[in-house]
Amino acid sequence: MNYAAFPIFTRRYPMQGVENFAFDILLGKPCIVVIHHQDCRNHLRDLVEFIDKLNSQVSGLSWGSLGNAVRRTYRERQTSDDTIEIEVYGLDVELRNHFGEPKRFKIRKRECSPDAIQRVSINGKEVAWTADDGQIRFEATVDPGETITIAVRFHTPLEGEQSTDSVRYRLKTTLRRYLAEVRDNYVQTPLTSHPNPGRAGDNSPRQGGGTPGDATQKRAYRGR
């Protein structure tokens, strides 16, 4: 799933069970936890219990922001003894050579508007890149254990340039934001009654969409 050139990162609620999060991580998917107000009741005991269980299920787990999730999420495929093909998603990406010898990274990123790109840099140094078939491509040689930082930057929009979003689209987006706030602040109720307040007993799947009303979103990831 993707939105234009950017992939959609799915997320889960704690009530969906630790095993589902562990399975996502096993598949190499970003593990994004989303909570609402009811998850913060009971002095956060239930939320802390969930985090402790997840940490015990997956060794080497670390926690970070959504920004870190995008920076450290990529797909890689070794095509020869010294070459790794890598697909990145964000505008700022961290790549680490976790092999025991130098590797040639052949990096690509989906990009709908390559003409708008001003520069691509690695560790602050501008590098050459090409564009074809809806992707930009560039390369880097990375030493064992070395981490490189990639940055893709775009030209600044012209002053006074109008957004291409329609009025109808902007109105729908604004309405959705306000409705999400109303839902979280006034409508949201416990999913089921439970002897321990704050713990939901409904374990049915409920994949969420991205709404500003979410209390917080975190992504757990293994260190590469």
Secondary structure, DSSP 8 states (H G I E B T S, - for coil): -EETTEE----B-GGG-HHHHHHHHHTT--EEEEE-GGGGTGGGHHHHHHHHHHHHHSTTEEEE-HHHHHHT-EEEEEEETTEEEEEE-SSEEEEE--SSS-EEEEEEEE-S-GGGEEEEEETTEEE--EEETTEEEEEEEE-TT-EEEEEEEE----TT----S-HHHHHHHHHHHHHHHHIIIII---SS--SSTT-------------TT-SEEEEEEE--
